[in-house]
Amino acid sequence: MGFRRLWTNGSVHQTCQAIGKRKLDKSFLKSRIEVLTRFDELDEAGKVVKDSDGNTRTYLRWCGGEIQEISDGTWLIPNARTRCYKENEAAIIDWDEVKEVNLAASRGMVELPENKWNKDCEGAWRKYLGDEDYG
């Protein structure tokens, strides 16, 4: 078990997670997690916002859901005819609705690499600890 310093730059959610790499395992079944997901920035009219170079502006947002199943080594990777996710490498998740981007609640398969546990990059993942409450 690692020691978490009080001066960490991370959020409350990040600070309260297990330190180091975390491999997906059966203990996560029926647990709520969050995945850091990239979205296109939209204006008030719902059109994609571009920067001065014409590139789409994007942002990262934590999206929550509940793990329903964990890969057993037989799940085919999308768009790969014969390659499969390794055991405990991906999960089927019931995703919450994301109102700000008009995304309905859904179910999907997502890879959850152990090297992205509790990070600040696209595809990072962590346990959902509830809403922040500072009393």
MDTraj code that builds the backbone (N, CA, C; nanometers):
import mdtraj as md
import numpy as np

residues = "MET GLY PHE ARG ARG LEU TRP THR ASN GLY SER VAL HIS GLN THR CYS GLN ALA ILE GLY LYS ARG LYS LEU ASP LYS SER PHE LEU LYS SER ARG ILE GLU VAL LEU THR ARG PHE ASP GLU LEU ASP GLU ALA GLY LYS VAL VAL LYS ASP SER ASP GLY ASN THR ARG THR TYR LEU ARG TRP CYS GLY GLY GLU ILE GLN GLU ILE SER ASP GLY THR TRP LEU ILE PRO ASN ALA ARG THR ARG CYS TYR LYS GLU ASN GLU ALA ALA ILE ILE ASP TRP ASP GLU VAL LYS GLU VAL ASN LEU ALA ALA SER ARG GLY MET VAL GLU LEU PRO GLU ASN LYS TRP ASN LYS ASP CYS GLU GLY ALA TRP ARG LYS TYR LEU GLY ASP GLU ASP TYR GLY".split()
xyz = np.array([
    [0.0844, -0.1168, 0.0000],
    [0.0000, 0.0000, 0.0000],
    [0.0891, 0.1233, 0.0000],
    [0.0647, 0.2160, -0.0881],
    [0.1469, 0.3362, -0.0977],
    [0.1005, 0.4464, -0.0039],
    [0.1849, 0.5441, 0.0132],
    [0.1545, 0.6591, 0.0974],
    [0.1110, 0.7747, 0.0086],
    [-0.0033, 0.8331, 0.0344],
    [-0.0562, 0.9444, -0.0448],
    [-0.0205, 1.0749, 0.0255],
    [0.0511, 1.1612, -0.0408],
    [0.0917, 1.2886, 0.0180],
    [-0.0245, 1.3853, 0.0233],
    [-0.0256, 1.4688, 0.1234],
    [-0.1351, 1.5644, 0.1414],
    [-0.1335, 1.6745, 0.0371],
    [-0.0199, 1.7028, -0.0235],
    [-0.0100, 1.8125, -0.1182],
    [-0.0367, 1.7704, -0.2622],
    [-0.0932, 1.6562, -0.2837],
    [-0.1182, 1.6066, -0.4186],
    [-0.2002, 1.7071, -0.5009],
    [-0.1746, 1.7082, -0.6301],
    [-0.2458, 1.7984, -0.7209],
    [-0.3758, 1.7387, -0.7717],
    [-0.4034, 1.6137, -0.7416],
    [-0.5219, 1.5460, -0.7925],
    [-0.6488, 1.5885, -0.7212],
    [-0.7615, 1.5440, -0.7757],
    [-0.8916, 1.5729, -0.7159],
    [-0.9134, 1.4848, -0.5933],
    [-1.0204, 1.5121, -0.5214],
    [-1.0569, 1.4289, -0.4069],
    [-1.0783, 1.2853, -0.4539],
    [-1.1457, 1.2681, -0.5678],
    [-1.1716, 1.1331, -0.6202],
    [-1.0407, 1.0612, -0.6528],
    [-0.9457, 1.1331, -0.7105],
    [-0.8187, 1.0728, -0.7476],
    [-0.7369, 1.0371, -0.6231],
    [-0.7385, 1.1242, -0.5255],
    [-0.6604, 1.1037, -0.4038],
    [-0.7095, 0.9836, -0.3230],
    [-0.8374, 0.9543, -0.3283],
    [-0.8957, 0.8456, -0.2474],
    [-0.8896, 0.7083, -0.3145],
    [-0.8290, 0.6982, -0.4326],
    [-0.8199, 0.5698, -0.5037],
    [-0.6931, 0.4951, -0.4631],
    [-0.6902, 0.3653, -0.4910],
    [-0.5700, 0.2850, -0.4682],
    [-0.4570, 0.3379, -0.5559],
    [-0.3360, 0.3357, -0.5035],
    [-0.2191, 0.3877, -0.5744],
    [-0.1613, 0.2795, -0.6647],
    [-0.1048, 0.3214, -0.7776],
    [-0.0386, 0.2295, -0.8689],
    [-0.1336, 0.1734, -0.9722],
    [-0.0854, 0.0772, -1.0496],
    [-0.1683, 0.0122, -1.1515],
    [-0.2737, -0.0738, -1.0830],
    [-0.3890, -0.0827, -1.1454],
    [-0.4980, -0.1643, -1.0904],
    [-0.5567, -0.2455, -1.2043],
    [-0.5487, -0.3756, -1.1930],
    [-0.6037, -0.4629, -1.2963],
    [-0.7505, -0.4887, -1.2670],
    [-0.8299, -0.4845, -1.3712],
    [-0.9714, -0.5173, -1.3611],
    [-0.9838, -0.6627, -1.3156],
    [-1.0693, -0.6886, -1.2186],
    [-1.0925, -0.8253, -1.1726],
    [-1.2380, -0.8398, -1.1290],
    [-1.2740, -0.9596, -1.0868],
    [-1.4137, -0.9905, -1.0528],
    [-1.4682, -0.9050, -0.9380],
    [-1.3814, -0.8460, -0.8573],
    [-1.4285, -0.7607, -0.7476],
    [-1.4969, -0.6342, -0.7997],
    [-1.4754, -0.6014, -0.9274],
    [-1.5377, -0.4836, -0.9869],
    [-1.6798, -0.5107, -1.0377],
    [-1.7199, -0.6377, -1.0478],
    [-1.8544, -0.6686, -1.0967],
    [-1.9596, -0.5963, -1.0139],
    [-2.0548, -0.5357, -1.0824],
    [-2.1650, -0.4591, -1.0221],
    [-2.1167, -0.3339, -0.9491],
    [-1.9901, -0.2967, -0.9692],
    [-1.9366, -0.1734, -0.9106],
    [-1.9538, -0.0588, -1.0091],
    [-1.9657, 0.0599, -0.9545],
    [-1.9724, 0.1793, -1.0386],
    [-1.8315, 0.2318, -1.0615],
    [-1.8036, 0.2665, -1.1867],
    [-1.6744, 0.3244, -1.2207],
    [-1.6976, 0.4515, -1.3015],
    [-1.5885, 0.5242, -1.3240],
    [-1.5895, 0.6408, -1.4121],
    [-1.4763, 0.6239, -1.5125],
    [-1.5009, 0.6678, -1.6365],
    [-1.4006, 0.6631, -1.7423],
    [-1.3891, 0.8031, -1.8001],
    [-1.2651, 0.8504, -1.8163],
    [-1.2412, 0.9842, -1.8714],
    [-1.2541, 0.9773, -2.0230],
    [-1.3564, 1.0437, -2.0751],
    [-1.3965, 1.0309, -2.2153],
    [-1.3868, 1.1645, -2.2871],
    [-1.3418, 1.1612, -2.4130],
    [-1.3279, 1.2839, -2.4930],
    [-1.4578, 1.3127, -2.5683],
    [-1.4992, 1.4389, -2.5623],
    [-1.6178, 1.4863, -2.6344],
    [-1.5814, 1.6078, -2.7172],
    [-1.6514, 1.6253, -2.8304],
    [-1.6367, 1.7468, -2.9094],
    [-1.7084, 1.8604, -2.8378],
    [-1.6491, 1.9790, -2.8413],
    [-1.7133, 2.0964, -2.7828],
    [-1.8193, 2.1474, -2.8803],
    [-1.9384, 2.1780, -2.8283],
    [-2.0489, 2.2255, -2.9114],
    [-2.0871, 2.3666, -2.8704],
    [-2.1326, 2.4463, -2.9690],
    [-2.1818, 2.5796, -2.9359],
    [-2.3297, 2.5720, -2.8968],
    [-2.3917, 2.6878, -2.8724],
    [-2.5322, 2.6907, -2.8291],
    [-2.6269, 2.6297, -2.9312],
    [-2.5879, 2.6341, -3.0579],
    [-2.6717, 2.5787, -3.1647],
    [-2.6487, 2.4288, -3.1838],
    [-2.5545, 2.3724, -3.1084],
    [-2.5266, 2.2303, -3.1200],
    [-2.4265, 2.1954, -3.2281],
    [-2.3567, 2.2973, -3.2807],
    [-2.2566, 2.2738, -3.3848],
    [-2.1185, 2.2606, -3.3215],
    [-2.0344, 2.1792, -3.3860],
    [-1.8991, 2.1558, -3.3365],
    [-1.8178, 2.2850, -3.3452],
    [-1.7455, 2.3158, -3.2368],
    [-1.6623, 2.4363, -3.2295],
    [-1.5236, 2.4035, -3.2839],
    [-1.4719, 2.4925, -3.3690],
    [-1.3380, 2.4770, -3.4275],
    [-1.2453, 2.5841, -3.3708],
    [-1.1151, 2.5508, -3.3625],
    [-1.0179, 2.6518, -3.3198],
    [-0.9722, 2.7322, -3.4410],
    [-0.8766, 2.8236, -3.4218],
    [-0.8332, 2.9112, -3.5314],
    [-0.7652, 2.8348, -3.6443],
    [-0.7173, 2.7135, -3.6189],
    [-0.6550, 2.6318, -3.7228],
    [-0.7546, 2.5383, -3.7909],
    [-0.8814, 2.5436, -3.7492],
    [-0.9835, 2.4582, -3.8090],
    [-0.9969, 2.3216, -3.7449],
    [-0.9255, 2.2993, -3.6343],
    [-0.9339, 2.1715, -3.5639],
    [-1.0517, 2.1727, -3.4671],
    [-1.1159, 2.0588, -3.4521],
    [-1.2285, 2.0467, -3.3594],
    [-1.1783, 2.0621, -3.2160],
    [-1.2452, 2.1488, -3.1392],
    [-1.2113, 2.1654, -2.9979],
    [-1.2798, 2.0548, -2.9183],
    [-1.2048, 1.9935, -2.8299],
    [-1.2568, 1.8830, -2.7506],
    [-1.2283, 1.9070, -2.6027],
    [-1.2933, 1.8278, -2.5185],
    [-1.2676, 1.8323, -2.3749],
    [-1.2886, 1.6928, -2.3178],
    [-1.2311, 1.6691, -2.2010],
    [-1.2456, 1.5415, -2.1333],
    [-1.3470, 1.5543, -2.0211],
    [-1.4263, 1.4474, -2.0020],
    [-1.5300, 1.4471, -1.8982],
    [-1.5392, 1.3068, -1.8404],
    [-1.5530, 1.2987, -1.7078],
    [-1.5722, 1.1687, -1.6436],
    [-1.7147, 1.1206, -1.6694],
    [-1.7295, 0.9981, -1.7207],
    [-1.8596, 0.9370, -1.7451],
    [-1.8724, 0.8143, -1.6553],
    [-1.9888, 0.7992, -1.5921],
    [-2.0079, 0.6919, -1.4960],
    [-2.0960, 0.5804, -1.5479],
    [-2.0767, 0.4631, -1.4893],
    [-2.1584, 0.3486, -1.5226],
    [-2.1279, 0.2331, -1.4298],
    [-2.2044, 0.1245, -1.4477],
    [-2.1884, 0.0056, -1.3637],
    [-2.1379, -0.1112, -1.4467],
    [-2.0336, -0.1769, -1.3981],
    [-1.9768, -0.2928, -1.4680],
    [-2.0715, -0.4123, -1.4544],
    [-2.1115, -0.4678, -1.5688],
    [-2.2025, -0.5821, -1.5719],
    [-2.1304, -0.7139, -1.5980],
    [-2.0275, -0.7097, -1.6833],
    [-1.9514, -0.8297, -1.7178],
    [-1.8056, -0.7907, -1.7374],
    [-1.7162, -0.8870, -1.7174],
    [-1.5730, -0.8651, -1.7367],
    [-1.5227, -0.9696, -1.8357],
    [-1.4358, -0.9258, -1.9269],
    [-1.3889, -1.0150, -2.0333],
    [-1.3234, -1.1416, -1.9778],
    [-1.3475, -1.2516, -2.0506],
    [-1.2955, -1.3818, -2.0085],
    [-1.1905, -1.4360, -2.1049],
    [-1.1457, -1.3502, -2.1977],
    [-1.0454, -1.3932, -2.2949],
    [-1.1033, -1.4364, -2.4276],
    [-1.2377, -1.4374, -2.4393],
    [-1.3019, -1.4811, -2.5644],
    [-1.3732, -1.3682, -2.6380],
    [-1.3745, -1.2479, -2.5810],
    [-1.4461, -1.1370, -2.6442],
    [-1.3640, -1.0809, -2.7600],
    [-1.4250, -1.0765, -2.8772],
    [-1.3573, -1.0188, -2.9931],
    [-1.3436, -0.8675, -2.9778],
    [-1.2259, -0.8163, -3.0142],
    [-1.2032, -0.6722, -3.0156],
    [-1.2771, -0.6166, -3.1367],
    [-1.3560, -0.5084, -3.1204],
    [-1.4297, -0.4524, -3.2345],
    [-1.3363, -0.4221, -3.3524],
    [-1.3815, -0.4561, -3.4709],
    [-1.3085, -0.4349, -3.5962],
    [-1.1809, -0.5175, -3.6072],
    [-1.1659, -0.6181, -3.5244],
    [-1.0523, -0.7115, -3.5352],
    [-1.1118, -0.8504, -3.5516],
    [-1.0860, -0.9129, -3.6631],
    [-1.1531, -1.0382, -3.6949],
    [-1.1213, -1.1530, -3.6005],
    [-0.9991, -1.1608, -3.5522],
    [-0.9623, -1.2763, -3.4712],
    [-0.9004, -1.2408, -3.3359],
    [-0.8695, -1.1151, -3.3124],
    [-0.8072, -1.0764, -3.1860],
    [-0.9126, -1.0599, -3.0773],
    [-0.8806, -1.1081, -2.9591],
    [-0.9719, -1.0998, -2.8450],
    [-0.9100, -1.0180, -2.7327],
    [-0.9982, -0.9571, -2.6526],
    [-0.9504, -0.8957, -2.5298],
    [-0.9005, -1.0067, -2.4390],
    [-0.7927, -0.9797, -2.3672],
    [-0.7434, -1.0767, -2.2695],
    [-0.8388, -1.0814, -2.1510],
    [-0.8249, -1.1841, -2.0700],
    [-0.9067, -1.1960, -1.9507],
    [-0.8846, -1.0728, -1.8620],
    [-0.9956, -1.0147, -1.8136],
    [-0.9941, -0.8972, -1.7249],
    [-0.9392, -0.7707, -1.7909],
    [-0.9471, -0.7616, -1.9238],
    [-0.8941, -0.6459, -1.9950],
    [-1.0041, -0.5482, -2.0390],
    [-1.1284, -0.5950, -2.0426],
    [-1.2395, -0.5116, -2.0882],
    [-1.3645, -0.5457, -2.0068],
    [-1.4629, -0.4562, -2.0163],
    [-1.5869, -0.4785, -1.9414],
    [-1.7058, -0.4300, -2.0227],
    [-1.8211, -0.4890, -1.9944],
    [-1.9475, -0.4381, -2.0466],
    [-2.0054, -0.3515, -1.9352],
    [-2.0362, -0.2283, -1.9720],
    [-2.0781, -0.1287, -1.8730],
    [-2.2135, -0.0716, -1.9107],
    [-2.3021, -0.0604, -1.8126],
    [-2.4277, 0.0135, -1.8290],
    [-2.3962, 0.1585, -1.7957],
    [-2.3904, 0.2428, -1.9006],
    [-2.3512, 0.3829, -1.8860],
    [-2.4679, 0.4704, -1.8441],
    [-2.4388, 0.5693, -1.7616],
    [-2.5365, 0.6702, -1.7231],
    [-2.5591, 0.7664, -1.8394],
    [-2.6718, 0.8322, -1.8370],
    [-2.7011, 0.9375, -1.9332],
    [-2.6036, 1.0539, -1.9121],
    [-2.5633, 1.1189, -2.0232],
    [-2.4802, 1.2388, -2.0164],
    [-2.5599, 1.3504, -2.0845],
    [-2.6355, 1.4237, -2.0036],
    [-2.7279, 1.5237, -2.0575],
    [-2.6588, 1.6339, -2.1357],
    [-2.5413, 1.6766, -2.0908],
    [-2.4751, 1.7909, -2.1549],
    [-2.4359, 1.7662, -2.3005],
    [-2.4306, 1.6392, -2.3423],
    [-2.4008, 1.6079, -2.4819],
    [-2.5121, 1.5248, -2.5462],
    [-2.6289, 1.5255, -2.4833],
    [-2.7456, 1.4527, -2.5340],
    [-2.7161, 1.3049, -2.5587],
    [-2.6469, 1.2420, -2.4653],
    [-2.6140, 1.1008, -2.4765],
    [-2.7022, 1.0227, -2.3803],
    [-2.7850, 0.9363, -2.4355],
    [-2.8774, 0.8573, -2.3534],
    [-2.8022, 0.7478, -2.2782],
    [-2.8623, 0.6986, -2.1725],
    [-2.8063, 0.5836, -2.1009],
    [-2.7928, 0.4694, -2.2009],
    [-2.6849, 0.3932, -2.1895],
    [-2.6598, 0.2879, -2.2877],
    [-2.5732, 0.1782, -2.2264],
    [-2.5466, 0.0765, -2.3049],
    [-2.4589, -0.0331, -2.2638],
    [-2.3482, -0.0419, -2.3682],
    [-2.2254, -0.0604, -2.3218],
    [-2.1150, -0.0713, -2.4156],
    [-1.9974, -0.1469, -2.3581],
    [-1.9125, -0.1943, -2.4497],
    [-1.7908, -0.2643, -2.4111],
    [-1.6761, -0.1653, -2.4184],
    [-1.5927, -0.1666, -2.3157],
    [-1.4812, -0.0732, -2.3131],
    [-1.3575, -0.1420, -2.2558],
    [-1.2432, -0.1111, -2.3147],
    [-1.1166, -0.1622, -2.2627],
    [-1.0771, -0.0776, -2.1421],
    [-1.0310, -0.1423, -2.0350],
    [-0.9896, -0.0731, -1.9124],
    [-0.8471, -0.1170, -1.8781],
    [-0.7477, -0.0557, -1.9457],
    [-0.6089, -0.0970, -1.9242],
    [-0.5600, -0.0623, -1.7837],
    [-0.4814, -0.1526, -1.7257],
    [-0.4340, -0.1291, -1.5888],
    [-0.3427, -0.0073, -1.5804],
    [-0.2747, 0.0292, -1.6885],
    [-0.1859, 0.1455, -1.6833],
    [-0.2612, 0.2786, -1.6902],
    [-0.3925, 0.2748, -1.7092],
    [-0.4717, 0.3979, -1.7088],
    [-0.5562, 0.4106, -1.5819],
    [-0.5328, 0.3246, -1.4849],
    [-0.6032, 0.3329, -1.3570],
    [-0.5687, 0.4651, -1.2892],
    [-0.6722, 0.5444, -1.2576],
    [-0.6601, 0.6663, -1.1779],
    [-0.5633, 0.7678, -1.2382],
    [-0.5658, 0.7820, -1.3706],
    [-0.4803, 0.8786, -1.4402],
    [-0.5643, 0.9983, -1.4839],
    [-0.5000, 1.0949, -1.5495],
    [-0.5671, 1.2148, -1.6013],
    [-0.5552, 1.2209, -1.7524],
    [-0.5843, 1.1117, -1.8224],
    [-0.5742, 1.1074, -1.9676],
    [-0.6985, 1.0386, -2.0240],
    [-0.7200, 1.0564, -2.1522],
    [-0.8344, 0.9919, -2.2164],
    [-0.8265, 0.8402, -2.1947],
    [-0.9379, 0.7808, -2.1564],
    [-0.9427, 0.6374, -2.1309],
    [-0.9065, 0.5987, -1.9883],
    [-0.8707, 0.6977, -1.9056],
    [-0.8414, 0.6682, -1.7650],
    [-0.9685, 0.6189, -1.6975],
    [-0.9527, 0.5395, -1.5919],
    [-1.0696, 0.4862, -1.5224],
    [-1.0416, 0.4774, -1.3733],
    [-1.1494, 0.4806, -1.2960],
    [-1.1397, 0.4751, -1.1501],
    [-1.2734, 0.4322, -1.0933],
    [-1.2720, 0.3894, -0.9669],
    [-1.3978, 0.3578, -0.8989],
    [-1.4734, 0.4869, -0.8741],
    [-1.6052, 0.4792, -0.8814],
    [-1.6894, 0.5935, -0.8485],
    [-1.7067, 0.5960, -0.6973],
    [-1.6722, 0.7080, -0.6368],
    [-1.6761, 0.7202, -0.4916],
    [-1.7938, 0.8025, -0.4413],
    [-1.8795, 0.8441, -0.5322],
    [-1.9927, 0.9286, -0.4938],
    [-1.9617, 1.0749, -0.5229],
    [-2.0600, 1.1584, -0.5007],
    [-2.0428, 1.3022, -0.5237],
    [-1.9597, 1.3617, -0.4123],
    [-1.8788, 1.4620, -0.4481],
    [-1.7990, 1.5310, -0.3480],
    [-1.8921, 1.6053, -0.2529],
    [-1.8629, 1.5944, -0.1244],
    [-1.9418, 1.6636, -0.0219],
    [-1.8451, 1.7175, 0.0830],
    [-1.8342, 1.8477, 0.0867],
    [-1.7408, 1.9101, 0.1795],
    [-1.8075, 1.9559, 0.3079],
    [-1.9288, 1.9055, 0.3313],
    [-1.9990, 1.9311, 0.4565],
    [-2.0620, 2.0619, 0.4562],
])
top = md.Topology()
chain = top.add_chain()
for i, resn in enumerate(residues, 1):
    res = top.add_residue(resn, chain, resSeq=i)
    for name in ("N", "CA", "C"):
        top.add_atom(name, md.element.get_by_symbol(name[0]), res)
traj = md.Trajectory(xyz[None], top)
